[in-house]
Amino acid sequence: MTLRKIIQISVLLFFCAFTSMGYGRQPMETLKQPINNVLMILKDPQYKAASKKSLQRDKIFETVRSLFDFPTITKLSLGKYRKTFTPEQLKALIDVFTEFLGKIYINKMLSEFKDEEVLYIAEDMLTEKKAIVKTSILRDKGNIAVNYRMHLHGGVWSVYDVRAEGVSLVKNYRTQFSQILFKEKPEILMQKLQKKLNEQESETDAPQP
């Protein structure tokens, strides 16, 4: 094999590894596939049976978990109070908050989904590593503007905040967390969040009418 051929193969292998890790993909392109996959799961008739709802939730969570940067969402939601958490406490909070957000928003999707479609409007590059992808959920009773703030983290674009109709997910939880942490220790926040997670799980596991 000639040196030129070796170089060509090496470049090809490098390019494949590079793109497979998410490098070179634009924010909107990165966002589209998992969101469209979630819509397909929501519309899939095999999940209409009550016995299939748990599997449907797992499939949706598996899809969105790879898109959302839950550790960053948690840290931003803590704001200045992040420094009051030990590394172990922070990791525990990230785990609980990730599960909580997954439960609450997937339950909301399943209860309110009415065959909506998502329109991808624009991709605004704020910097080389930050962007806003603007979308609209098309509904019979009026469209809902949903903007995704994304950053290039570890070579992959991921979502670190969602703004729906002008309301930021991160700012909403930062306000709630601050009200608790202003008076209480980190353990109390984790206890309250775990309680809410347990309540969500109870609602999920309750028999459907």
C-alpha positions in Angstrom: 0.0 0.0 0.0 1.4 3.4 -1.0 2.0 6.2 1.5 -0.6 8.3 -0.4 -3.2 5.5 0.1 -2.4 5.2 3.8 -2.9 9.0 4.2 -6.2 8.9 2.3 -7.6 6.0 4.5 -6.3 7.7 7.7 -8.1 11.0 6.8 -11.3 9.1 6.0 -11.2 7.2 9.3 -10.6 10.4 11.2 -13.5 12.1 9.4 -15.9 9.3 10.2 -14.8 9.3 13.9 -15.1 13.1 14.0 -18.7 13.2 12.6 -19.9 10.2 14.5 -19.1 12.1 17.7 -21.4 14.9 16.7 -18.8 17.4 15.5 -19.8 19.4 12.5 -23.5 19.0 13.1 -25.5 22.2 13.4 -27.7 22.9 16.5 -31.0 22.7 14.6 -30.0 19.5 12.9 -29.0 18.0 16.3 -32.3 19.0 17.7 -34.6 17.8 14.9 -33.9 14.1 15.0 -34.7 13.4 18.7 -37.7 15.7 18.7 -39.1 14.1 15.6 -38.4 10.7 17.2 -40.4 11.7 20.3 -43.3 12.8 18.0 -43.2 9.4 16.3 -43.3 7.6 19.7 -46.2 9.7 20.8 -48.1 8.9 17.6 -47.2 5.2 17.5 -50.5 3.2 17.9 -48.7 0.3 19.7 -48.6 2.5 22.8 -52.3 3.3 23.0 -52.8 0.4 25.4 -52.5 1.3 29.1 -50.1 -1.6 29.5 -47.7 0.0 27.0 -47.5 3.5 28.6 -44.6 2.7 30.8 -42.6 1.5 27.8 -43.6 4.6 25.9 -42.3 6.8 28.7 -39.0 4.9 28.8 -38.6 5.3 25.1 -39.2 9.0 25.2 -36.9 9.6 28.1 -34.2 7.5 26.4 -34.5 9.8 23.4 -34.5 13.2 25.2 -31.8 12.2 27.8 -29.2 12.2 25.0 -30.3 15.7 23.8 -30.5 17.6 27.1 -27.5 18.6 29.2 -29.1 17.9 32.6 -26.0 18.5 34.7 -25.7 22.0 33.2 -29.4 22.6 33.6 -29.1 21.6 37.3 -26.1 23.8 37.9 -27.7 26.9 36.2 -30.9 26.3 38.2 -28.9 26.4 41.4 -27.3 29.7 40.5 -25.1 31.2 43.3 -26.2 28.4 45.6 -24.2 25.8 43.7 -21.2 26.6 45.8 -23.1 25.4 48.9 -23.2 21.9 47.6 -20.4 19.3 48.0 -19.5 17.4 44.8 -21.4 14.4 46.2 -24.5 16.4 46.9 -24.4 18.1 43.5 -24.1 14.7 41.8 -27.1 13.4 43.8 -29.1 16.5 43.0 -28.4 16.1 39.3 -29.6 12.5 39.4 -32.8 13.4 41.2 -33.5 16.5 39.1 -32.9 14.7 35.9 -35.5 12.0 36.8 -37.9 14.7 38.1 -37.8 16.8 34.9 -38.1 13.6 32.8 -41.2 12.5 34.7 -43.0 15.8 34.9 -42.5 16.8 31.3 -43.1 13.4 29.8 -46.3 13.0 31.8 -47.3 16.5 30.5 -46.7 15.4 26.9 -48.6 12.2 27.3 -51.6 13.9 28.8 -51.8 16.9 26.5 -50.5 15.7 23.1 -53.0 16.1 20.3 -51.1 15.1 17.2 -49.2 18.4 17.1 -46.4 19.1 14.7 -43.2 21.1 15.3 -42.1 23.8 13.0 -38.3 24.6 13.0 -38.1 28.3 12.4 -34.5 29.6 12.8 -31.1 28.8 14.2 -29.4 31.9 15.7 -25.7 31.4 16.4 -24.8 33.5 19.4 -21.2 32.4 19.5 -19.3 29.5 17.9 -20.4 27.4 20.9 -23.8 28.8 21.8 -27.0 29.0 19.8 -30.8 29.4 20.0 -33.0 27.2 17.9 -36.5 28.7 17.5 -39.4 26.4 17.0 -43.2 26.5 17.1 -45.6 23.8 18.2 -48.5 23.9 15.8 -51.8 23.5 17.6 -55.5 24.0 16.6 -56.0 26.4 19.5 -52.9 28.5 18.7 -49.2 27.9 18.2 -46.7 27.8 21.1 -43.3 29.4 20.6 -40.5 27.2 22.1 -36.9 28.2 21.9 -34.0 25.9 22.8 -30.8 27.3 24.1 -28.0 25.0 23.1 -24.2 24.8 23.6 -21.4 22.8 22.1 -20.2 20.7 25.0 -17.8 17.8 24.6 -18.1 18.2 20.9 -21.8 17.7 20.8 -24.7 20.3 20.7 -27.0 19.8 23.6 -29.9 21.8 25.2 -29.2 23.7 28.5 -32.4 25.7 28.7 -35.9 25.8 27.1 -38.0 28.9 26.9 -41.7 28.3 26.2 -43.9 31.3 25.6 -41.3 33.5 27.1 -40.8 31.4 30.3 -37.4 29.9 30.9 -37.1 26.5 32.5 -33.8 27.4 34.2 -35.0 30.7 35.5 -38.2 29.1 36.8 -36.4 26.5 38.8 -33.7 28.9 39.9 -36.4 31.0 41.6 -37.9 28.0 43.3 -34.5 26.6 44.4 -33.4 30.0 45.7 -36.5 30.4 47.8 -35.7 27.1 49.5 -31.9 27.5 49.7 -32.1 31.0 51.1 -33.4 29.4 54.4 -32.5 25.8 54.1 -29.5 23.5 53.6 -28.9 21.6 50.4 -30.3 18.4 52.0 -33.7 20.0 52.4 -33.9 20.9 48.7 -33.0 17.3 47.8 -35.6 15.9 50.1 -38.3 18.2 48.7 -37.3 17.3 45.1 -37.2 13.6 46.0 -40.7 13.9 47.5 -42.0 15.6 44.3 -40.4 12.9 42.2 -42.1 10.2 44.3 -45.4 11.9 43.8 -44.8 12.0 40.1 -44.0 8.3 40.1 -47.2 7.5 42.1 -49.3 9.4 39.5 -47.5 7.6 36.7 -48.1 4.2 38.3 -51.7 4.8 39.1 -54.2 2.7 37.1 -55.6 4.5 34.1 -59.5 5.0 34.0 
